[in-house]
Amino acid sequence: MSLESIKKVTEAEAEALEKRSQAEGEAKKILADAENEGVERLKNARDKAEAEAKRLMDEAVGEAGAYAEEVAAKSREDSKSLKERAEEHLPKAAAHILERIVKRP
């Protein structure tokens, strides 16, 4: 093989090594960029899920508070109604008790 041929082969090998090195560098950069993008997307999805969970929890707490107030108001109303009915029957009950005490043998 002539010196010129050896020189061309050596140059071709060096060029191939350089291209391979560049391709490896580009592949590493593409991989790192994809990994960083994946991490960012995961963070965004997690943040979005946490915000949605907080919104749902706040909504549930608000609904529970409103329901609790409705139940309390209904209980107060029922209690008042029962008290009024009991007070209506109080004179009759007292009279009945007195009658049993007086008629006691």
C-alpha positions in Angstrom: 0.0 0.0 0.0 1.3 3.4 -0.9 2.0 6.1 1.6 -0.8 8.2 0.0 -3.3 5.3 0.5 -2.2 4.8 4.1 -2.6 8.6 4.7 -6.2 8.5 3.2 -7.2 5.5 5.3 -5.8 7.2 8.5 -7.6 10.4 7.7 -10.9 8.5 7.0 -10.5 6.6 10.3 -9.9 9.9 12.2 -12.9 11.5 10.4 -15.1 8.5 11.3 -13.9 8.7 15.0 -14.8 12.4 15.0 -18.2 11.8 13.5 -18.9 9.0 16.0 -17.8 11.2 18.9 -20.1 14.0 17.7 -23.0 11.5 17.3 -22.4 10.2 20.8 -22.4 13.7 22.1 -25.6 14.6 20.3 -27.2 11.4 21.5 -26.3 12.2 25.1 -27.7 15.7 24.7 -30.9 14.4 23.2 -31.2 11.9 26.1 -30.5 14.5 28.8 -33.0 16.9 27.2 -35.7 14.2 27.0 -35.0 13.3 30.6 -35.2 16.9 31.8 -38.4 17.4 29.8 -39.9 14.2 31.4 -38.9 15.4 34.9 -40.6 18.8 34.1 -43.7 17.2 32.8 -43.9 15.0 35.9 -43.5 18.0 38.2 -46.2 19.9 36.3 -48.6 16.9 36.4 -47.9 16.5 40.2 -48.5 20.2 40.8 -51.7 20.1 38.8 -52.9 17.0 40.6 -52.1 18.6 44.0 -54.0 21.7 43.1 -57.0 19.7 41.9 -56.9 17.6 45.1 -56.8 20.8 47.2 -59.7 22.3 45.2 -61.8 19.1 45.7 -60.9 19.0 49.4 -61.9 22.7 49.9 -65.1 22.1 48.0 -65.9 19.0 50.1 -65.2 20.9 53.3 -67.4 23.7 52.2 -70.2 21.3 51.3 -69.8 19.5 54.6 -70.0 22.8 56.5 -73.2 23.8 54.7 -74.7 20.4 55.3 -73.7 20.5 59.0 -75.4 23.9 59.3 -78.6 22.6 57.6 -78.7 19.6 60.0 -78.1 21.9 63.0 -80.9 24.3 61.9 -83.3 21.4 61.4 -82.3 20.0 64.8 -83.0 23.4 66.4 -86.3 23.6 64.7 -87.3 20.1 65.7 -86.2 20.7 69.3 -88.3 23.9 69.4 -91.3 22.1 68.0 -91.0 19.3 70.5 -90.6 21.7 73.4 -93.7 23.7 72.3 -95.7 20.4 72.0 -94.5 19.3 75.4 -95.4 22.7 76.9 -98.9 22.4 75.4 -99.4 19.1 77.2 -97.8 20.2 80.5 -101.0 21.5 82.2 -102.9 18.3 81.3 -99.9 16.1 82.6 -99.7 18.1 85.8 -103.5 17.8 86.3 -103.2 14.1 85.7 -100.4 13.7 88.2 -102.3 15.7 90.9 -105.4 13.7 90.3 -103.5 10.4 90.9 -101.9 11.8 94.0 -105.2 13.1 95.4 -107.1 9.9 94.5 -104.4 7.7 96.1 -105.9 5.2 98.5 
